[in-house]
């Protein structure tokens, strides 16, 4: 139950492990997932598996189709946390998202220079 002083969240580490197990169970390689999701490099997939980031909603949708599960089954919920922790988590996720965008911009520049 969501209350004013709590915030539900997705457990990144458990979700990453869960995604990795589902992908392996279907016998997909990281490179195959990269290609099927039209990713320019495999690093995002490895970050998902390590619990460092979450796939975008678009990627979750495609993964759910590839793996034969509902999108909601791809993520592992965490326990509700106090409001202060929730705020810190949201700030961290925003920071991670911005960092990923910077890495992708850098990667595109490297590819264009090659």
MOPAC internal coordinates of N, CA, C and O (Angstrom, degrees):
PM7 1SCF
backbone

  N    0.0000 0     0.00 0     0.00 0    0    0    0
  C    1.4449 1     0.00 0     0.00 0    1    0    0
  C    1.5247 1   109.30 1     0.00 0    2    1    0
  O    1.2310 1   120.36 1   -49.65 1    3    2    1
  N    1.3064 1   116.92 1   130.35 1    3    2    1
  C    1.4567 1   121.69 1   178.91 1    5    3    2
  C    1.5210 1   108.67 1   -85.50 1    6    5    3
  O    1.2310 1   121.00 1   -51.65 1    7    6    5
  N    1.3114 1   115.69 1   128.35 1    7    6    5
  C    1.4586 1   121.09 1   176.14 1    9    7    6
  C    1.5121 1   108.95 1  -122.37 1   10    9    7
  O    1.2310 1   120.93 1    -6.79 1   11   10    9
  N    1.3140 1   115.82 1   173.21 1   11   10    9
  C    1.4573 1   120.86 1  -179.16 1   13   11   10
  C    1.5252 1   111.96 1   -60.11 1   14   13   11
  O    1.2310 1   120.34 1   144.28 1   15   14   13
  N    1.3282 1   116.96 1   -35.72 1   15   14   13
  C    1.4627 1   120.87 1  -175.21 1   17   15   14
  C    1.5229 1   113.87 1   -97.73 1   18   17   15
  O    1.2310 1   119.72 1  -166.46 1   19   18   17
  N    1.3081 1   118.14 1    13.54 1   19   18   17
  C    1.4623 1   119.95 1   178.71 1   21   19   18
  C    1.5182 1   109.75 1  -137.42 1   22   21   19
  O    1.2310 1   121.26 1   -14.29 1   23   22   21
  N    1.3173 1   115.20 1   165.71 1   23   22   21
  C    1.4589 1   120.53 1  -176.66 1   25   23   22
  C    1.5194 1   108.48 1  -148.82 1   26   25   23
  O    1.2310 1   119.43 1   -58.81 1   27   26   25
  N    1.3376 1   118.70 1   121.19 1   27   26   25
  C    1.4650 1   119.75 1   177.71 1   29   27   26
  C    1.5258 1   110.11 1   -74.39 1   30   29   27
  O    1.2310 1   120.25 1   -31.18 1   31   30   29
  N    1.2946 1   117.12 1   148.82 1   31   30   29
  C    1.4587 1   119.78 1   179.06 1   33   31   30
  C    1.5167 1   110.34 1  -146.79 1   34   33   31
  O    1.2310 1   121.34 1   -11.01 1   35   34   33
  N    1.3107 1   115.03 1   168.99 1   35   34   33
  C    1.4595 1   122.21 1   177.54 1   37   35   34
  C    1.5223 1   107.60 1   -96.51 1   38   37   35
  O    1.2310 1   120.21 1   -49.69 1   39   38   37
  N    1.3091 1   117.20 1   130.31 1   39   38   37
  C    1.4623 1   121.93 1   177.67 1   41   39   38
  C    1.5290 1   107.43 1   -75.39 1   42   41   39
  O    1.2310 1   120.56 1   -72.61 1   43   42   41
  N    1.3252 1   116.54 1   107.39 1   43   42   41
  C    1.4673 1   121.31 1  -174.86 1   45   43   42
  C    1.5247 1   112.65 1   -62.34 1   46   45   43
  O    1.2310 1   120.50 1   134.79 1   47   46   45
  N    1.3257 1   116.65 1   -45.21 1   47   46   45
  C    1.4675 1   119.87 1  -175.85 1   49   47   46
  C    1.5266 1   110.81 1   -67.10 1   50   49   47
  O    1.2310 1   120.39 1   133.19 1   51   50   49
  N    1.3289 1   116.87 1   -46.81 1   51   50   49
  C    1.4679 1   119.41 1   179.36 1   53   51   50
  C    1.5246 1   111.26 1   -65.99 1   54   53   51
  O    1.2310 1   120.50 1   142.09 1   55   54   53
  N    1.3247 1   116.64 1   -37.91 1   55   54   53
  C    1.4623 1   120.22 1   177.60 1   57   55   54
  C    1.5228 1   110.37 1   -63.71 1   58   57   55
  O    1.2310 1   120.41 1   137.25 1   59   58   57
  N    1.3359 1   116.82 1   -42.75 1   59   58   57
  C    1.4598 1   120.48 1   178.41 1   61   59   58
  C    1.5162 1   112.26 1   -59.58 1   62   61   59
  O    1.2310 1   120.70 1   134.09 1   63   62   61
  N    1.3295 1   116.28 1   -45.91 1   63   62   61
  C    1.4590 1   120.26 1   177.85 1   65   63   62
  C    1.5183 1   111.96 1   -63.31 1   66   65   63
  O    1.2310 1   121.00 1   140.72 1   67   66   65
  N    1.3174 1   115.70 1   -39.28 1   67   66   65
  C    1.4654 1   121.15 1   179.08 1   69   67   66
  C    1.5316 1   110.55 1   -64.39 1   70   69   67
  O    1.2310 1   120.35 1   134.31 1   71   70   69
  N    1.3413 1   116.94 1   -45.69 1   71   70   69
  C    1.4702 1   120.73 1   177.85 1   73   71   70
  C    1.5270 1   110.85 1   -59.40 1   74   73   71
  O    1.2310 1   121.33 1   135.70 1   75   74   73
  N    1.3251 1   115.06 1   -44.30 1   75   74   73
  C    1.4647 1   120.00 1  -179.27 1   77   75   74
  C    1.5324 1   110.74 1   -60.39 1   78   77   75
  O    1.2310 1   120.31 1   136.03 1   79   78   77
  N    1.3407 1   117.01 1   -43.97 1   79   78   77
  C    1.4695 1   120.58 1   178.97 1   81   79   78
  C    1.5305 1   111.43 1   -63.47 1   82   81   79
  O    1.2310 1   120.71 1   136.41 1   83   82   81
  N    1.3346 1   116.25 1   -43.59 1   83   82   81
  C    1.4705 1   119.59 1  -179.81 1   85   83   82
  C    1.5304 1   111.53 1   -63.35 1   86   85   83
  O    1.2310 1   120.86 1   137.66 1   87   86   85
  N    1.3257 1   115.97 1   -42.34 1   87   86   85
  C    1.4683 1   120.55 1   179.96 1   89   87   86
  C    1.5258 1   109.85 1   -63.95 1   90   89   87
  O    1.2310 1   120.51 1   134.84 1   91   90   89
  N    1.3309 1   116.63 1   -45.16 1   91   90   89
  C    1.4662 1   119.89 1   179.67 1   93   91   90
  C    1.5226 1   111.77 1   -65.46 1   94   93   91
  O    1.2310 1   120.67 1   141.92 1   95   94   93
  N    1.3315 1   116.33 1   -38.08 1   95   94   93
  C    1.4682 1   120.49 1   179.75 1   97   95   94
  C    1.5282 1   110.79 1   -60.75 1   98   97   95
  O    1.2310 1   120.51 1   144.89 1   99   98   97
  N    1.3263 1   116.63 1   -35.11 1   99   98   97
  C    1.4711 1   121.18 1   178.39 1  101   99   98
  C    1.5293 1   111.91 1   -87.53 1  102  101   99
  O    1.2310 1   121.06 1  -178.44 1  103  102  101
  N    1.3309 1   115.58 1     1.56 1  103  102  101
  C    1.4706 1   123.15 1   175.98 1  105  103  102
  C    1.5299 1   113.89 1    63.67 1  106  105  103
  O    1.2310 1   120.65 1  -145.56 1  107  106  105
  N    1.3269 1   116.37 1    34.44 1  107  106  105
  C    1.4622 1   120.71 1   172.73 1  109  107  106
  C    1.5194 1   108.55 1   -90.35 1  110  109  107
  O    1.2310 1   120.46 1   -36.08 1  111  110  109
  N    1.3181 1   116.72 1   143.92 1  111  110  109
  C    1.4609 1   120.78 1   172.61 1  113  111  110
  C    1.5270 1   108.08 1   -92.02 1  114  113  111
  O    1.2310 1   120.88 1   -14.88 1  115  114  113
  N    1.3216 1   115.92 1   165.12 1  115  114  113
  C    1.4651 1   120.41 1   177.12 1  117  115  114
  C    1.5248 1   109.50 1   -60.73 1  118  117  115
  O    1.2310 1   120.17 1   138.92 1  119  118  117
  N    1.3095 1   117.28 1   -41.08 1  119  118  117
  C    1.4723 1   121.07 1   179.43 1  121  119  118
  C    1.5350 1   111.51 1   -63.07 1  122  121  119
  O    1.2310 1   120.50 1   142.74 1  123  122  121
  N    1.3190 1   116.65 1   -37.26 1  123  122  121
  C    1.4684 1   119.15 1   177.82 1  125  123  122
  C    1.5272 1   110.93 1   -66.69 1  126  125  123
  O    1.2310 1   120.68 1   137.54 1  127  126  125
  N    1.3289 1   116.31 1   -42.46 1  127  126  125
  C    1.4715 1   120.02 1   177.11 1  129  127  126
  C    1.5207 1   109.35 1   -61.98 1  130  129  127
  O    1.2310 1   120.50 1   136.42 1  131  130  129
  N    1.3249 1   116.64 1   -43.58 1  131  130  129
  C    1.4705 1   121.29 1   177.64 1  133  131  130
  C    1.5295 1   110.15 1   -55.37 1  134  133  131
  O    1.2310 1   120.55 1   131.40 1  135  134  133
  N    1.3167 1   116.55 1   -48.60 1  135  134  133
  C    1.4675 1   120.78 1  -177.74 1  137  135  134
  C    1.5300 1   111.50 1   -66.47 1  138  137  135
  O    1.2310 1   120.42 1   135.98 1  139  138  137
  N    1.3188 1   116.81 1   -44.02 1  139  138  137
  C    1.4658 1   120.49 1  -177.95 1  141  139  138
  C    1.5300 1   112.47 1   -65.84 1  142  141  139
  O    1.2310 1   120.55 1   150.60 1  143  142  141
  N    1.3330 1   116.55 1   -29.40 1  143  142  141
  C    1.4678 1   120.91 1   179.38 1  145  143  142
  C    1.5267 1   111.99 1   -94.52 1  146  145  143
  O    1.2310 1   120.56 1  -177.66 1  147  146  145
  N    1.3302 1   116.53 1     2.34 1  147  146  145
  C    1.4642 1   122.32 1   179.90 1  149  147  146
  C    1.5304 1   111.85 1    57.55 1  150  149  147
  O    1.2310 1   120.99 1  -136.96 1  151  150  149
  N    1.3303 1   115.72 1    43.04 1  151  150  149
  C    1.4634 1   121.24 1   176.43 1  153  151  150
  C    1.5232 1   108.09 1   -88.68 1  154  153  151
  O    1.2310 1   120.49 1   -36.19 1  155  154  153
  N    1.3166 1   116.67 1   143.81 1  155  154  153
  C    1.4634 1   119.89 1  -177.83 1  157  155  154
  C    1.5258 1   112.48 1   -76.69 1  158  157  155
  O    1.2310 1   120.15 1   159.71 1  159  158  157
  N    1.3352 1   117.31 1   -20.29 1  159  158  157
  C    1.4606 1   121.01 1   179.20 1  161  159  158
  C    1.5329 1   108.32 1  -150.02 1  162  161  159
  O    1.2310 1   119.74 1   -17.09 1  163  162  161
  N    1.3364 1   118.09 1   162.91 1  163  162  161
  C    1.4646 1   120.15 1  -176.65 1  165  163  162
  C    1.5275 1   114.47 1   -82.64 1  166  165  163
  O    1.2310 1   119.52 1   171.09 1  167  166  165
  N    1.3275 1   118.53 1    -8.91 1  167  166  165
  C    1.4601 1   121.11 1  -174.18 1  169  167  166
  C    1.5240 1   114.46 1   -55.23 1  170  169  167
  O    1.2310 1   118.76 1   139.33 1  171  170  169
  N    1.3414 1   119.98 1   -40.67 1  171  170  169
  C    1.4717 1   117.65 1   178.37 1  173  171  170
  C    1.5303 1   112.74 1   -58.64 1  174  173  171
  O    1.2310 1   120.22 1   141.94 1  175  174  173
  N    1.3185 1   117.19 1   -38.06 1  175  174  173
  C    1.4648 1   120.47 1  -179.83 1  177  175  174
  C    1.5252 1   109.69 1   -64.54 1  178  177  175
  O    1.2310 1   120.48 1   136.04 1  179  178  177
  N    1.3337 1   116.68 1   -43.96 1  179  178  177
  C    1.4636 1   119.97 1   177.67 1  181  179  178
  C    1.5269 1   110.88 1   -63.17 1  182  181  179
  O    1.2310 1   119.55 1   141.55 1  183  182  181
  N    1.3329 1   118.47 1   -38.45 1  183  182  181
  C    1.4692 1   121.41 1   177.95 1  185  183  182
  C    1.5286 1   110.64 1   -64.85 1  186  185  183
  O    1.2310 1   120.47 1   142.09 1  187  186  185
  N    1.3322 1   116.71 1   -37.91 1  187  186  185
  C    1.4722 1   119.10 1   176.40 1  189  187  186
  C    1.5243 1   109.81 1   -62.36 1  190  189  187
  O    1.2310 1   120.54 1   132.57 1  191  190  189
  N    1.3307 1   116.57 1   -47.43 1  191  190  189
  C    1.4610 1   121.37 1  -177.14 1  193  191  190
  C    1.5288 1   111.81 1   -63.20 1  194  193  191
  O    1.2310 1   120.01 1   147.20 1  195  194  193
  N    1.3276 1   117.59 1   -32.80 1  195  194  193
  C    1.4681 1   121.73 1   179.78 1  197  195  194
  C    1.5243 1   112.57 1   -83.82 1  198  197  195
  O    1.2310 1   120.22 1   175.16 1  199  198  197
  N    1.3226 1   117.19 1    -4.84 1  199  198  197
  C    1.4583 1   120.13 1  -179.12 1  201  199  198
  C    1.5113 1   113.25 1    76.79 1  202  201  199
  O    1.2310 1   120.25 1  -155.98 1  203  202  201
  N    1.3194 1   117.13 1    24.02 1  203  202  201
  C    1.4620 1   121.65 1   179.66 1  205  203  202
  C    1.5211 1   112.12 1   -92.17 1  206  205  203
  O    1.2310 1   120.12 1   162.72 1  207  206  205
  N    1.3154 1   117.37 1   -17.28 1  207  206  205
  C    1.4681 1   121.89 1  -179.12 1  209  207  206
  C    1.5238 1   108.33 1  -159.24 1  210  209  207
  O    1.2310 1   121.30 1   -13.74 1  211  210  209
  N    1.3176 1   115.11 1   166.26 1  211  210  209
  C    1.4635 1   121.20 1   176.09 1  213  211  210
  C    1.5210 1   109.69 1  -113.05 1  214  213  211
  O    1.2310 1   119.92 1   -31.77 1  215  214  213
  N    1.3172 1   117.75 1   148.23 1  215  214  213
  C    1.4661 1   119.75 1   173.46 1  217  215  214
  C    1.5281 1   109.93 1   -64.70 1  218  217  215
  O    1.2310 1   120.71 1   -26.32 1  219  218  217
  N    1.3175 1   116.24 1   153.68 1  219  218  217
  C    1.4649 1   120.05 1   174.75 1  221  219  218
  C    1.5295 1   108.65 1   -66.02 1  222  221  219
  O    1.2310 1   120.59 1   -13.02 1  223  222  221
  N    1.3061 1   116.47 1   166.98 1  223  222  221
  C    1.4658 1   120.48 1   178.29 1  225  223  222
  C    1.5267 1   109.99 1   -60.29 1  226  225  223
  O    1.2310 1   120.30 1   139.23 1  227  226  225
  N    1.3327 1   117.03 1   -40.77 1  227  226  225
  C    1.4674 1   120.31 1   177.75 1  229  227  226
  C    1.5259 1   111.17 1   -59.63 1  230  229  227
  O    1.2310 1   120.87 1   135.22 1  231  230  229
  N    1.3332 1   115.95 1   -44.78 1  231  230  229
  C    1.4591 1   119.73 1  -179.84 1  233  231  230
  C    1.5268 1   111.08 1   -68.28 1  234  233  231
  O    1.2310 1   120.12 1   142.09 1  235  234  233
  N    1.3342 1   117.38 1   -37.91 1  235  234  233
  C    1.4639 1   119.82 1   176.17 1  237  235  234
  C    1.5273 1   110.67 1   -60.69 1  238  237  235
  O    1.2310 1   120.92 1   140.35 1  239  238  237
  N    1.3183 1   115.84 1   -39.65 1  239  238  237
  C    1.4684 1   120.11 1  -179.90 1  241  239  238
  C    1.5342 1   110.52 1   -62.71 1  242  241  239
  O    1.2310 1   120.45 1   131.56 1  243  242  241
  N    1.3214 1   116.75 1   -48.44 1  243  242  241
  C    1.4711 1   120.33 1  -179.80 1  245  243  242
  C    1.5275 1   110.12 1   -64.54 1  246  245  243
  O    1.2310 1   120.44 1   136.76 1  247  246  245
  N    1.3405 1   116.76 1   -43.24 1  247  246  245
  C    1.4614 1   119.88 1   178.20 1  249  247  246
  C    1.5282 1   111.03 1   -59.41 1  250  249  247
  O    1.2310 1   120.37 1   139.57 1  251  250  249
  N    1.3185 1   116.91 1   -40.43 1  251  250  249
  C    1.4676 1   119.41 1  -179.83 1  253  251  250
  C    1.5282 1   110.67 1   -61.70 1  254  253  251
  O    1.2310 1   120.46 1   141.69 1  255  254  253
  N    1.3188 1   116.72 1   -38.31 1  255  254  253
  C    1.4696 1   120.09 1   178.31 1  257  255  254
  C    1.5292 1   110.81 1   -69.40 1  258  257  255
  O    1.2310 1   120.52 1   136.77 1  259  258  257
  N    1.3350 1   116.60 1   -43.23 1  259  258  257
  C    1.4668 1   120.71 1  -179.97 1  261  259  258
  C    1.5248 1   111.94 1   -63.44 1  262  261  259
  O    1.2310 1   121.08 1   140.68 1  263  262  261
  N    1.3352 1   115.54 1   -39.32 1  263  262  261
  C    1.4572 1   120.51 1  -173.78 1  265  263  262
  C    1.5251 1   113.09 1   -93.14 1  266  265  263
  O    1.2310 1   120.62 1   175.54 1  267  266  265
  N    1.3271 1   116.41 1    -4.46 1  267  266  265
  C    1.4548 1   120.16 1   176.50 1  269  267  266
  C    1.5180 1   114.97 1    70.15 1  270  269  267
  O    1.2310 1   120.52 1  -146.46 1  271  270  269
  N    1.3295 1   116.61 1    33.54 1  271  270  269
  C    1.4653 1   121.04 1   178.17 1  273  271  270
  C    1.5257 1   109.23 1  -132.10 1  274  273  271
  O    1.2310 1   120.71 1   -16.11 1  275  274  273
  N    1.3155 1   116.24 1   163.89 1  275  274  273
  C    1.4579 1   121.14 1   175.84 1  277  275  274
  C    1.5297 1   108.34 1   -74.04 1  278  277  275
  O    1.2310 1   120.42 1   -30.45 1  279  278  277
  N    1.3232 1   116.80 1   149.55 1  279  278  277
  C    1.4724 1   120.77 1  -179.22 1  281  279  278
  C    1.5241 1   111.84 1   -52.22 1  282  281  279
  O    1.2310 1   120.58 1   138.65 1  283  282  281
  N    1.3166 1   116.50 1   -41.35 1  283  282  281
  C    1.4625 1   120.39 1  -177.49 1  285  283  282
  C    1.5269 1   111.80 1   -63.47 1  286  285  283
  O    1.2310 1   120.43 1   153.97 1  287  286  285
  N    1.3206 1   116.78 1   -26.03 1  287  286  285
  C    1.4623 1   121.05 1   179.57 1  289  287  286
  C    1.5272 1   112.53 1   -76.22 1  290  289  287
  O    1.2310 1   119.91 1   170.65 1  291  290  289
  N    1.3152 1   117.77 1    -9.35 1  291  290  289
  C    1.4631 1   120.91 1   179.78 1  293  291  290
  C    1.5216 1   112.30 1   -82.90 1  294  293  291
  O    1.2310 1   120.34 1   158.85 1  295  294  293
  N    1.3187 1   116.96 1   -21.15 1  295  294  293
  C    1.4650 1   120.04 1  -176.83 1  297  295  294
  C    1.5208 1   110.52 1  -108.99 1  298  297  295
  O    1.2310 1   121.28 1   -30.80 1  299  298  297
  N    1.3346 1   115.16 1   149.20 1  299  298  297
  C    1.4627 1   122.03 1   178.68 1  301  299  298
  C    1.5232 1   107.48 1  -110.91 1  302  301  299
  O    1.2310 1   120.18 1   -63.59 1  303  302  301
  N    1.3324 1   117.26 1   116.41 1  303  302  301
  C    1.4627 1   118.68 1  -179.24 1  305  303  302
  C    1.5197 1   111.48 1   -71.35 1  306  305  303
  O    1.2310 1   121.53 1   -32.76 1  307  306  305
  N    1.3225 1   114.68 1   147.24 1  307  306  305
  C    1.4541 1   120.80 1   173.47 1  309  307  306
  C    1.5136 1   108.73 1   -96.78 1  310  309  307
  O    1.2310 1   120.99 1    -1.51 1  311  310  309
  N    1.3043 1   115.71 1   178.49 1  311  310  309
  C    1.4562 1   119.58 1   176.25 1  313  311  310
  C    1.5182 1   108.62 1   -76.95 1  314  313  311
  O    1.2310 1   120.81 1   -26.88 1  315  314  313
  N    1.3226 1   116.05 1   153.12 1  315  314  313
  C    1.4603 1   118.94 1   175.79 1  317  315  314
  C    1.5200 1   107.71 1   -64.15 1  318  317  315
  O    1.2310 1   121.12 1   -34.04 1  319  318  317
  N    1.3086 1   115.47 1   145.96 1  319  318  317
  C    1.4561 1   119.30 1  -175.98 1  321  319  318
  C    1.5249 1   110.17 1  -125.36 1  322  321  319
  O    1.2310 1   120.63 1   -20.55 1  323  322  321
  N    1.3222 1   116.39 1   159.45 1  323  322  321
  C    1.4664 1   120.04 1   178.29 1  325  323  322
  C    1.5248 1   111.22 1   -59.32 1  326  325  323
  O    1.2310 1   120.71 1   -23.42 1  327  326  325
  N    1.3134 1   116.25 1   156.58 1  327  326  325
  C    1.4649 1   121.75 1  -174.91 1  329  327  326
  C    1.5287 1   113.03 1   -56.36 1  330  329  327
  O    1.2310 1   119.34 1   138.62 1  331  330  329
  N    1.3219 1   118.87 1   -41.38 1  331  330  329
  C    1.4667 1   121.39 1  -179.72 1  333  331  330
  C    1.5189 1   111.86 1   -61.77 1  334  333  331
  O    1.2310 1   121.01 1   136.92 1  335  334  333
  N    1.3248 1   115.68 1   -43.08 1  335  334  333
  C    1.4622 1   120.16 1   177.52 1  337  335  334
  C    1.5241 1   110.57 1   -65.17 1  338  337  335
  O    1.2310 1   120.82 1   140.90 1  339  338  337
  N    1.3125 1   116.03 1   -39.10 1  339  338  337
  C    1.4628 1   120.38 1   179.61 1  341  339  338
  C    1.5195 1   110.73 1   -62.34 1  342  341  339
  O    1.2310 1   120.50 1   137.74 1  343  342  341
  N    1.3143 1   116.66 1   -42.26 1  343  342  341
  C    1.4633 1   120.46 1   178.75 1  345  343  342
  C    1.5233 1   110.51 1   -63.05 1  346  345  343
  O    1.2310 1   120.33 1   134.92 1  347  346  345
  N    1.3288 1   116.97 1   -45.08 1  347  346  345
  C    1.4733 1   120.28 1   178.96 1  349  347  346
  C    1.5274 1   110.45 1   -61.84 1  350  349  347
  O    1.2310 1   120.35 1   139.50 1  351  350  349
  N    1.3211 1   116.93 1   -40.50 1  351  350  349
  C    1.4679 1   120.46 1   179.93 1  353  351  350
  C    1.5278 1   110.63 1   -64.01 1  354  353  351
  O    1.2310 1   120.30 1   135.31 1  355  354  353
  N    1.3298 1   117.04 1   -44.69 1  355  354  353
  C    1.4689 1   120.34 1   179.23 1  357  355  354
  C    1.5240 1   110.51 1   -61.96 1  358  357  355
  O    1.2310 1   120.21 1   138.43 1  359  358  357
  N    1.3376 1   117.20 1   -41.57 1  359  358  357
  C    1.4622 1   120.39 1   178.74 1  361  359  358
  C    1.5240 1   110.34 1   -63.61 1  362  361  359
  O    1.2310 1   120.25 1   138.01 1  363  362  361
  N    1.3155 1   117.13 1   -41.99 1  363  362  361
  C    1.4555 1   121.18 1   179.23 1  365  363  362
  C    1.5274 1   110.64 1   -63.09 1  366  365  363
  O    1.2310 1   120.31 1   135.86 1  367  366  365
  N    1.3344 1   117.01 1   -44.14 1  367  366  365
  C    1.4622 1   120.30 1   179.93 1  369  367  366
  C    1.5239 1   111.45 1   -64.10 1  370  369  367
  O    1.2310 1   120.21 1   141.89 1  371  370  369
  N    1.3267 1   117.20 1   -38.11 1  371  370  369
  C    1.4666 1   120.09 1   176.36 1  373  371  370
  C    1.5214 1   110.43 1   -64.12 1  374  373  371
  O    1.2310 1   120.56 1   138.67 1  375  374  373
  N    1.3360 1   116.54 1   -41.33 1  375  374  373
  C    1.4590 1   121.09 1   177.60 1  377  375  374
  C    1.5283 1   110.23 1   -61.48 1  378  377  375
  O    1.2310 1   120.45 1   134.39 1  379  378  377
  N    1.3339 1   116.74 1   -45.61 1  379  378  377
  C    1.4608 1   121.19 1   179.86 1  381  379  378
  C    1.5245 1   111.22 1   -61.92 1  382  381  379
  O    1.2310 1   120.63 1   138.88 1  383  382  381
  N    1.3178 1   116.39 1   -41.12 1  383  382  381
  C    1.4619 1   120.83 1   179.78 1  385  383  382
  C    1.5263 1   110.64 1   -62.98 1  386  385  383
  O    1.2310 1   120.61 1   136.56 1  387  386  385
  N    1.3229 1   116.43 1   -43.44 1  387  386  385
  C    1.4640 1   120.18 1   178.94 1  389  387  386
  C    1.5275 1   110.47 1   -65.62 1  390  389  387
  O    1.2310 1   120.62 1   140.31 1  391  390  389
  N    1.3250 1   116.43 1   -39.69 1  391  390  389
  C    1.4641 1   120.71 1   178.91 1  393  391  390
  C    1.5293 1   110.57 1   -63.08 1  394  393  391
  O    1.2310 1   120.63 1   138.99 1  395  394  393
  N    1.3234 1   116.41 1   -41.01 1  395  394  393
  C    1.4625 1   120.25 1   178.69 1  397  395  394
  C    1.5279 1   110.70 1   -63.94 1  398  397  395
  O    1.2310 1   120.30 1   140.30 1  399  398  397
  N    1.3234 1   117.02 1   -39.70 1  399  398  397
  C    1.4662 1   120.69 1   177.53 1  401  399  398
  C    1.5273 1   110.47 1   -62.58 1  402  401  399
  O    1.2310 1   120.45 1   138.22 1  403  402  401
  N    1.3363 1   116.75 1   -41.78 1  403  402  401
  C    1.4642 1   120.38 1   178.56 1  405  403  402
  C    1.5232 1   110.72 1   -62.38 1  406  405  403
  O    1.2310 1   120.60 1   137.21 1  407  406  405
  N    1.3198 1   116.45 1   -42.79 1  407  406  405
  C    1.4668 1   120.65 1   179.59 1  409  407  406
  C    1.5198 1   110.32 1   -62.72 1  410  409  407
  O    1.2310 1   120.19 1   137.52 1  411  410  409
  N    1.3261 1   117.25 1   -42.48 1  411  410  409
  C    1.4617 1   120.63 1  -179.74 1  413  411  410
  C    1.5309 1   111.09 1   -66.51 1  414  413  411
  O    1.2310 1   120.02 1   141.12 1  415  414  413
  N    1.3399 1   117.56 1   -38.88 1  415  414  413
  C    1.4714 1   119.76 1   176.54 1  417  415  414
  C    1.5293 1   110.23 1   -63.19 1  418  417  415
  O    1.2310 1   120.66 1   137.34 1  419  418  417
  N    1.3304 1   116.34 1   -42.66 1  419  418  417
  C    1.4591 1   120.70 1   178.28 1  421  419  418
  C    1.5316 1   110.02 1   -62.21 1  422  421  419
  O    1.2310 1   120.49 1   134.56 1  423  422  421
  N    1.3344 1   116.67 1   -45.44 1  423  422  421
  C    1.4625 1   121.44 1  -179.15 1  425  423  422
  C    1.5260 1   110.90 1   -60.03 1  426  425  423
  O    1.2310 1   120.12 1   139.41 1  427  426  425
  N    1.3274 1   117.37 1   -40.59 1  427  426  425
  C    1.4634 1   120.93 1   178.52 1  429  427  426
  C    1.5243 1   110.96 1   -64.45 1  430  429  427
  O    1.2310 1   120.60 1   139.87 1  431  430  429
  N    1.3445 1   116.47 1   -40.13 1  431  430  429
  C    1.4744 1   119.40 1   177.95 1  433  431  430
  C    1.5213 1   110.53 1   -64.20 1  434  433  431
  O    1.2310 1   120.33 1   139.77 1  435  434  433
  N    1.3244 1   116.97 1   -40.23 1  435  434  433
  C    1.4666 1   120.97 1   178.81 1  437  435  434
  C    1.5266 1   109.87 1   -63.35 1  438  437  435
  O    1.2310 1   120.35 1   136.41 1  439  438  437
  N    1.3203 1   116.94 1   -43.59 1  439  438  437
  C    1.4645 1   120.43 1   179.50 1  441  439  438
  C    1.5236 1   111.68 1   -65.14 1  442  441  439
  O    1.2310 1   120.24 1   141.65 1  443  442  441
  N    1.3242 1   117.14 1   -38.35 1  443  442  441
  C    1.4604 1   120.56 1   179.54 1  445  443  442
  C    1.5239 1   111.07 1   -68.44 1  446  445  443
  O    1.2310 1   120.50 1   146.43 1  447  446  445
  N    1.3286 1   116.65 1   -33.57 1  447  446  445
  C    1.4595 1   120.93 1  -179.16 1  449  447  446
  C    1.5320 1   111.38 1   -74.30 1  450  449  447
  O    1.2310 1   120.66 1   156.59 1  451  450  449
  N    1.3227 1   116.34 1   -23.41 1  451  450  449
  C    1.4776 1   120.16 1  -176.65 1  453  451  450
  C    1.5072 1   112.10 1   -76.36 1  454  453  451
  O    1.2310 1   120.10 1   180.00 1  455  454  453

